[in-house]
Amino acid sequence: MVGNTPSAPEDLGVTIIGENKGWGIPTFKPQAQDKLFELFKLAEKLDVIAIGVDLECAGSTFWTTPEKRVYRKSEKELRELVDSTEKPVIFKGIMNSEDAGKVVDSGASACYVSNHGGRVMDGGQAVAEVLPDIAREISGKIPILADGAVRTGFDVLKVLALGADVALLGRPLAQMSIAGGEVAVKKYLDYVKDDLRRAMILTGCDTLEDANMDILA
């Protein structure tokens, strides 16, 4: 997953994914609908896996100029975005069960639980605090993705146990990429995979489906 930033061309993420044969998910800031429609069409042209919008960036202080203004999307606008493309749409930054229900109602293909690494709202809740309630609300309706300081295989298992279908990690991969490129990224992912296997053995999980709140007690 690659985002876009106010200090670079707004299509930077999707362009990089296009250069890699569409193997990725561009995630755009909640900009004007017309701009998002334009970026969605570009993403479709590059045949990306899916398209994301990180809704939690609606209050970003880095996107305040008239040309790059972000704002909170309405339920109607969420549906418009989903209806504008044949690609799966993922809405990111969901932090309560009410908003998760609205993501389901929009027709989105996945709900991504994230507080943007705690950098969006000082004093906001952690993903681990809200994830169980969100899972109770929408589990089985659409996939639930979640991040939040996931660094080890044990962290991956905890996120799954709290109700997510997919655990994501980003910052360590960016750090590994800068430090050692593709080789370092692969080594880190291998470490996480091996660590997850150890975590499953120690908690009695024969499959990932066995991960539930009981292993956290």
C-alpha positions in Angstrom: 0.0 0.0 0.0 1.4 3.4 -1.0 0.0 6.8 0.0 0.2 10.2 -1.5 1.6 13.3 0.2 1.2 17.1 -0.2 5.0 17.5 -0.9 5.0 15.2 -3.9 2.9 14.8 -7.1 -0.6 13.7 -6.0 -0.5 10.6 -8.1 3.0 9.5 -6.8 1.7 6.4 -5.1 -0.4 5.1 -7.9 2.3 5.9 -10.4 4.9 3.8 -8.5 2.4 0.9 -8.3 1.8 1.2 -12.1 5.5 1.0 -12.7 5.3 -2.4 -10.8 2.6 -3.8 -13.0 -0.3 -2.8 -10.7 1.0 -4.9 -7.8 -0.2 -2.7 -5.0 -2.9 -0.6 -3.4 -2.7 3.2 -3.8 -4.3 5.0 -0.8 -5.4 8.6 -1.4 -6.2 11.4 1.0 -9.9 12.4 1.3 -9.6 15.2 -1.3 -12.3 16.8 -3.4 -14.5 14.2 -5.1 -13.6 15.3 -8.6 -9.9 14.8 -7.8 -10.5 11.4 -6.3 -12.6 10.3 -9.3 -9.6 11.3 -11.4 -7.2 9.4 -9.3 -9.5 6.4 -9.2 -9.6 6.3 -13.0 -5.8 6.5 -13.1 -5.6 3.6 -10.7 -8.0 1.6 -12.8 -5.9 2.3 -15.9 -2.9 0.9 -14.1 -4.9 -2.1 -13.1 -4.1 -1.9 -9.3 -5.3 -4.6 -6.9 -7.6 -2.2 -5.0 -8.0 1.5 -4.2 -7.9 3.0 -0.7 -8.9 6.3 0.9 -7.5 7.1 4.3 -10.4 8.9 5.8 -8.5 9.6 9.1 -6.5 12.3 7.2 -9.6 14.6 7.0 -8.0 16.8 9.6 -4.4 16.8 8.3 -2.6 20.1 8.7 -0.4 19.2 5.8 -3.3 19.3 3.4 -4.7 22.8 3.9 -4.1 24.7 0.7 -7.0 25.3 -1.7 -5.4 22.9 -4.2 -4.8 20.2 -1.7 -7.7 20.5 0.8 -9.0 17.4 2.6 -12.3 17.1 4.5 -14.6 14.6 6.2 -16.5 12.5 3.7 -20.3 12.1 4.0 -22.0 8.7 3.6 -23.2 9.8 0.2 -19.7 10.6 -0.9 -18.4 7.2 0.3 -21.1 5.5 -1.9 -20.2 7.7 -4.8 -16.5 6.7 -4.6 -17.4 3.0 -4.4 -19.8 3.3 -7.3 -17.3 5.2 -9.5 -15.0 2.2 -10.0 -15.0 -1.5 -10.7 -12.0 -2.0 -8.4 -12.4 -3.0 -4.7 -12.5 0.1 -2.5 -11.0 0.1 1.0 -11.8 2.9 3.5 -9.0 3.4 6.0 -9.0 5.1 9.4 -12.1 3.6 10.9 -12.0 3.8 14.7 -15.6 3.0 15.9 -18.3 0.6 15.2 -20.7 3.2 13.9 -18.4 4.3 11.2 -17.5 0.7 10.4 -21.2 0.1 9.8 -21.3 3.1 7.4 -18.3 1.6 5.5 -20.3 -1.6 5.1 -23.3 0.3 3.9 -21.2 2.2 1.3 -20.5 -1.0 -0.5 -16.8 -0.9 0.2 -14.8 -4.1 -0.1 -12.9 -3.8 3.2 -12.8 -1.8 6.4 -9.4 -0.7 7.5 -9.1 0.0 11.3 -6.3 2.5 11.9 -5.4 5.6 13.9 -2.7 6.6 11.4 0.1 5.6 13.9 -1.4 7.9 16.5 -0.3 10.9 14.5 -3.8 12.2 13.6 -5.4 13.0 16.9 -3.5 13.4 20.1 -5.1 11.4 22.9 -7.1 9.2 20.5 -7.8 5.6 21.2 -5.5 2.7 20.2 -6.5 0.3 17.5 -6.5 -2.6 20.0 -9.1 -0.7 22.1 -11.6 -0.3 19.4 -11.0 -3.4 17.2 -13.2 -5.9 19.3 -16.3 -3.6 19.1 -15.8 -3.1 15.4 -15.4 -6.8 14.8 -18.6 -7.5 16.7 -20.4 -5.0 14.5 -19.2 -6.0 11.0 -17.3 -9.3 11.3 -18.4 -11.6 8.4 -19.8 -8.8 6.3 -16.6 -7.4 4.8 -12.9 -8.1 5.6 -11.5 -6.2 8.6 -7.9 -4.9 8.1 -6.0 -3.4 11.1 -2.6 -2.0 11.9 -1.2 -0.2 14.9 2.4 -0.8 16.0 2.5 -4.3 14.5 6.2 -5.3 14.6 6.4 -9.0 15.4 4.6 -12.2 14.7 3.2 -12.1 18.2 1.7 -8.7 17.3 0.1 -10.1 14.2 -1.5 -12.9 16.2 -2.8 -10.4 18.7 -4.4 -8.2 16.0 -6.1 -11.3 14.6 -7.3 -12.4 18.0 -8.9 -9.0 18.6 -11.1 -9.5 15.5 -9.1 -8.5 12.4 -9.0 -10.7 9.3 -5.7 -9.1 8.2 -2.9 -7.5 10.2 -0.8 -4.9 8.4 2.6 -3.4 9.2 4.2 -0.6 7.3 6.8 1.5 9.2 9.3 -1.4 9.7 9.1 -2.3 6.0 9.9 1.3 5.1 12.8 1.3 7.5 14.1 -2.0 6.2 13.7 -0.7 2.6 15.8 2.3 3.3 18.4 0.3 5.3 18.9 -2.6 2.9 16.4 -2.6 0.1 14.6 -5.7 -1.1 16.9 -8.1 0.8 16.3 -6.4 4.1 12.5 -6.3 3.5 12.4 -10.0 2.7 14.5 -10.8 5.8 12.1 -8.8 8.0 9.0 -10.5 6.6 10.7 -13.9 7.1 11.3 -13.0 10.7 7.7 -12.0 11.2 6.5 -15.2 9.6 8.7 -17.4 11.8 7.7 -15.4 14.9 4.0 -15.8 14.1 4.6 -19.6 13.9 6.2 -19.5 17.4 3.3 -17.4 18.7 0.7 -19.9 17.3 2.6 -22.8 18.9 2.8 -21.1 22.3 -0.9 -20.2 22.3 -2.2 -23.5 21.0 -3.4 -22.1 17.6 -3.3 -24.8 15.0 -4.7 -22.4 12.4 -5.1 -18.6 12.2 -8.9 -19.2 12.7 -8.1 -20.4 16.2 -6.9 -17.0 17.2 -9.5 -15.4 19.5 -9.7 -13.3 22.6 -9.2 -16.3 24.8 -5.5 -16.5 23.9 -5.0 -12.9 25.2 -6.4 -13.7 28.7 
